[in-house]
């Protein structure tokens, strides 16, 4: 029941926008001021925009695609991206990451919605006027102890890694015969028809 409620709320949040388009259909308007946190938020929004279009219109064939026997499938790569954005969201919420993000039982659409919502929520926290990157440590709690890293490691770790893997999804879908939709402009963060 908790998962259904979360996914319903996530769907409502992602679908609502001024033009009734999903939140990351185009990149949100840039913050009015440059601060370390708003620059980080823009980077996260860039991830959200790229993820949205990398995953828009994926078919079962695309999701099952894997370039070599030793590679991850697209779905396994998407699950990894979800885990990375889960770490990001925990860090900006000042929470430890303990265990999995809970993607194991989700369908592709549920996973996509969850990941996009995690990205959106992380960006919104970073855009708050009082956001201070020094407060957003990345913390892992495991049976063998606790590890803490400053926000810098979040940038070169999970955020950069998620962007890297989104690029893989774009390559995988092209290889499986379903290229990125026409009109996606990552420089401007827009989609034209």
DOSE-708687 format. One record per residue (C-alpha): residue in one letter; x negated, y, z. Coordinates in steps of 0.2 Angstrom, whole numbers, padded with zeros to 4 digits, always signed. Layout:
N
aXYZ/...
This chain:
193
x+0000+0000+0000/x-0014+0012+0004/x-0022+0009-0013/x-0006+0012-0022/x-0003+0028-0013/x-0021+0034-0016/x-0019+0030-0035/x-0003+0038-0036/x-0010+0054-0028/x-0025+0053-0039/x-0014+0051-0055/x-0004+0067-0050/x-0020+0077-0046/x-0028+0072-0063/x-0013+0075-0074/x-0009+0092-0067/x-0017+0107-0075/x-0011+0123-0083/x-0008+0115-0100/x-0003+0098-0094/x-0019+0091-0099/x-0030+0080-0087/x-0042+0089-0076/x-0058+0085-0086/x-0050+0086-0103/x-0061+0101-0104/x-0074+0107-0092/x-0066+0119-0078/x-0070+0137-0079/x-0087+0141-0073/x-0088+0148-0055/x-0089+0167-0054/x-0105+0167-0044/x-0122+0158-0045/x-0126+0149-0029/x-0136+0133-0027/x-0119+0125-0023/x-0110+0132-0038/x-0124+0126-0049/x-0123+0109-0042/x-0104+0109-0044/x-0106+0114-0063/x-0117+0099-0065/x-0104+0088-0057/x-0091+0095-0068/x-0102+0091-0083/x-0102+0074-0077/x-0083+0073-0075/x-0081+0080-0093/x-0093+0068-0101/x-0086+0053-0091/x-0068+0058-0096/x-0072+0058-0114/x-0084+0043-0113/x-0070+0032-0106/x-0055+0040-0115/x-0047+0027-0127/x-0058+0012-0122/x-0051-0004-0128/x-0053-0021-0120/x-0066-0025-0133/x-0076-0010-0128/x-0074-0014-0109/x-0081-0031-0112/x-0095-0026-0123/x-0113-0029-0118/x-0128-0026-0129/x-0138-0041-0123/x-0136-0056-0113/x-0146-0048-0098/x-0136-0032-0099/x-0121-0026-0089/x-0105-0025-0098/x-0096-0008-0100/x-0085-0012-0086/x-0099-0017-0075/x-0108+0000-0079/x-0092+0009-0076/x-0091+0001-0059/x-0109+0006-0055/x-0104+0024-0060/x-0090+0023-0048/x-0102+0018-0034/x-0113+0032-0038/x-0099+0045-0038/x-0093+0037-0021/x-0110+0041-0014/x-0109+0059-0021/x-0092+0061-0013/x-0097+0054+0004/x-0112+0066+0004/x-0102+0082+0001/x-0089+0076+0014/x-0104+0073+0026/x-0100+0055+0028/x-0111+0040+0027/x-0110+0027+0013/x-0106+0010+0021/x-0103-0004+0009/x-0094-0004-0008/x-0083+0010-0015/x-0069-0003-0017/x-0069-0005-0036/x-0069-0024-0036/x-0050-0026-0037/x-0046-0011-0048/x-0040-0012-0066/x-0050-0002-0079/x-0037+0012-0078/x-0037+0012-0059/x-0056+0013-0059/x-0056+0027-0071/x-0044+0037-0062/x-0053+0034-0045/x-0070+0039-0052/x-0063+0055-0060/x-0055+0060-0044/x-0071+0057-0034/x-0080+0068-0046/x-0067+0082-0045/x-0066+0081-0026/x-0085+0083-0025/x-0085+0097-0037/x-0071+0106-0027/x-0081+0105-0011/x-0097+0111-0019/x-0087+0127-0025/x-0081+0132-0008/x-0089+0149-0003/x-0097+0141+0013/x-0104+0126+0004/x-0123+0124+0009/x-0133+0110+0000/x-0143+0108+0015/x-0128+0101+0024/x-0125+0087+0011/x-0137+0074+0016/x-0135+0057+0007/x-0134+0044+0021/x-0133+0025+0019/x-0129+0014+0034/x-0133-0004+0032/x-0136-0019+0044/x-0154-0015+0044/x-0152+0003+0049/x-0148+0020+0043/x-0157+0030+0029/x-0155+0049+0026/x-0160+0059+0011/x-0158+0078+0007/x-0147+0084-0007/x-0162+0084-0019/x-0162+0065-0019/x-0143+0066-0023/x-0147+0076-0039/x-0162+0065-0045/x-0153+0049-0039/x-0134+0046-0040/x-0130+0062-0051/x-0143+0060-0064/x-0141+0041-0064/x-0122+0043-0067/x-0125+0055-0081/x-0138+0042-0088/x-0125+0028-0087/x-0111+0039-0095/x-0123+0040-0110/x-0124+0021-0110/x-0105+0020-0111/x-0105+0032-0126/x-0118+0021-0134/x-0109+0005-0130/x-0092+0011-0137/x-0101+0016-0153/x-0109-0001-0154/x-0092-0010-0152/x-0084+0000-0166/x-0075+0014-0156/x-0086+0030-0156/x-0083+0045-0145/x-0067+0054-0151/x-0070+0068-0163/x-0070+0086-0157/x-0079+0083-0140/x-0091+0097-0138/x-0102+0094-0123/x-0111+0111-0124/x-0095+0121-0123/x-0086+0108-0113/x-0071+0108-0124/x-0061+0096-0136/x-0054+0102-0152/x-0042+0092-0163/
